[in-house]
Amino acid sequence: MPEEERPSVKGGHRGGQAAVHAEGSFEELSASALQSHLKGMDYPAGKQDLIDHARKNNAPESVIEALGRFQDKSYQSATDVSREFGRIK
């Protein structure tokens, strides 16, 4: 089949599947993936605020699970969130 007739394997769909796989379980979740679902978060924020914001950003269950393991306190910044993520991992 000539190259111009071959279906493309590039693009967002395939990359999207990889992203879902990378966030498929708590054990595979990275700090950067967690932070991507907290984009636009206003700090300071409590644990439930983080969970609610992640849900609004369509976070996978692994992100919600991770946030659910956080201490119930006020987080002053994304750095605080990353530090807490490191503690629970």
C-alpha positions in Angstrom: 0.0 0.0 0.0 1.5 3.4 -0.9 2.5 5.5 2.0 -0.2 8.1 1.3 -2.9 5.4 1.6 -1.8 4.0 4.9 -3.9 4.9 7.9 -2.0 7.1 10.3 -1.0 5.8 13.7 0.0 9.2 14.9 -2.2 11.6 16.6 -4.0 12.3 19.9 -6.1 9.1 20.0 -3.2 6.8 20.5 -1.4 9.2 22.8 -4.7 9.5 24.8 -4.7 5.7 25.3 -1.1 5.8 26.6 -2.1 8.6 29.0 -5.0 6.6 30.3 -2.8 3.6 30.7 -0.2 5.6 32.6 -2.9 6.8 35.0 -4.6 3.4 35.2 -3.7 2.6 38.8 -2.5 4.4 41.9 0.8 2.5 41.7 1.5 3.9 38.2 0.4 7.4 38.9 3.1 10.1 38.7 3.2 13.5 40.5 3.0 15.3 37.1 -0.1 13.3 36.1 -1.7 14.2 39.4 -0.8 17.9 39.0 -2.2 17.9 35.4 -5.7 17.2 36.9 -5.3 20.0 39.4 -4.5 22.6 36.7 -6.2 25.9 37.6 -6.5 25.0 41.3 -6.7 28.1 43.6 -4.6 27.8 46.7 -4.8 27.5 49.6 -7.1 24.4 49.2 -8.2 21.6 51.5 -8.2 17.9 50.7 -11.9 18.0 49.6 -11.3 21.0 47.4 -8.5 19.1 45.6 -10.8 16.1 45.1 -13.6 18.3 43.8 -11.3 20.1 41.4 -9.8 16.9 40.1 -13.3 15.5 39.5 -14.3 18.7 37.5 -11.2 18.0 35.4 -12.3 14.4 34.7 -9.5 12.9 36.7 -9.3 9.1 36.6 -10.0 7.1 39.7 -6.3 6.7 40.5 -6.0 10.5 41.0 -9.1 10.5 43.2 -7.7 7.6 45.2 -4.4 9.4 45.7 -6.0 12.6 46.9 -8.2 10.6 49.2 -5.1 9.4 51.0 -3.9 12.9 51.6 -4.0 14.4 55.1 -7.0 16.5 55.8 -5.3 19.9 55.9 -4.9 23.1 53.9 -2.4 22.9 51.0 -0.8 26.3 50.3 0.6 25.5 46.8 1.1 22.9 44.1 4.5 22.2 45.8 2.7 21.3 49.0 0.5 18.9 47.0 3.5 17.3 45.4 5.2 16.9 48.7 2.1 15.2 50.1 1.9 12.9 47.1 5.5 11.9 47.7 4.6 11.1 51.3 1.7 8.8 50.4 3.6 7.1 47.6 
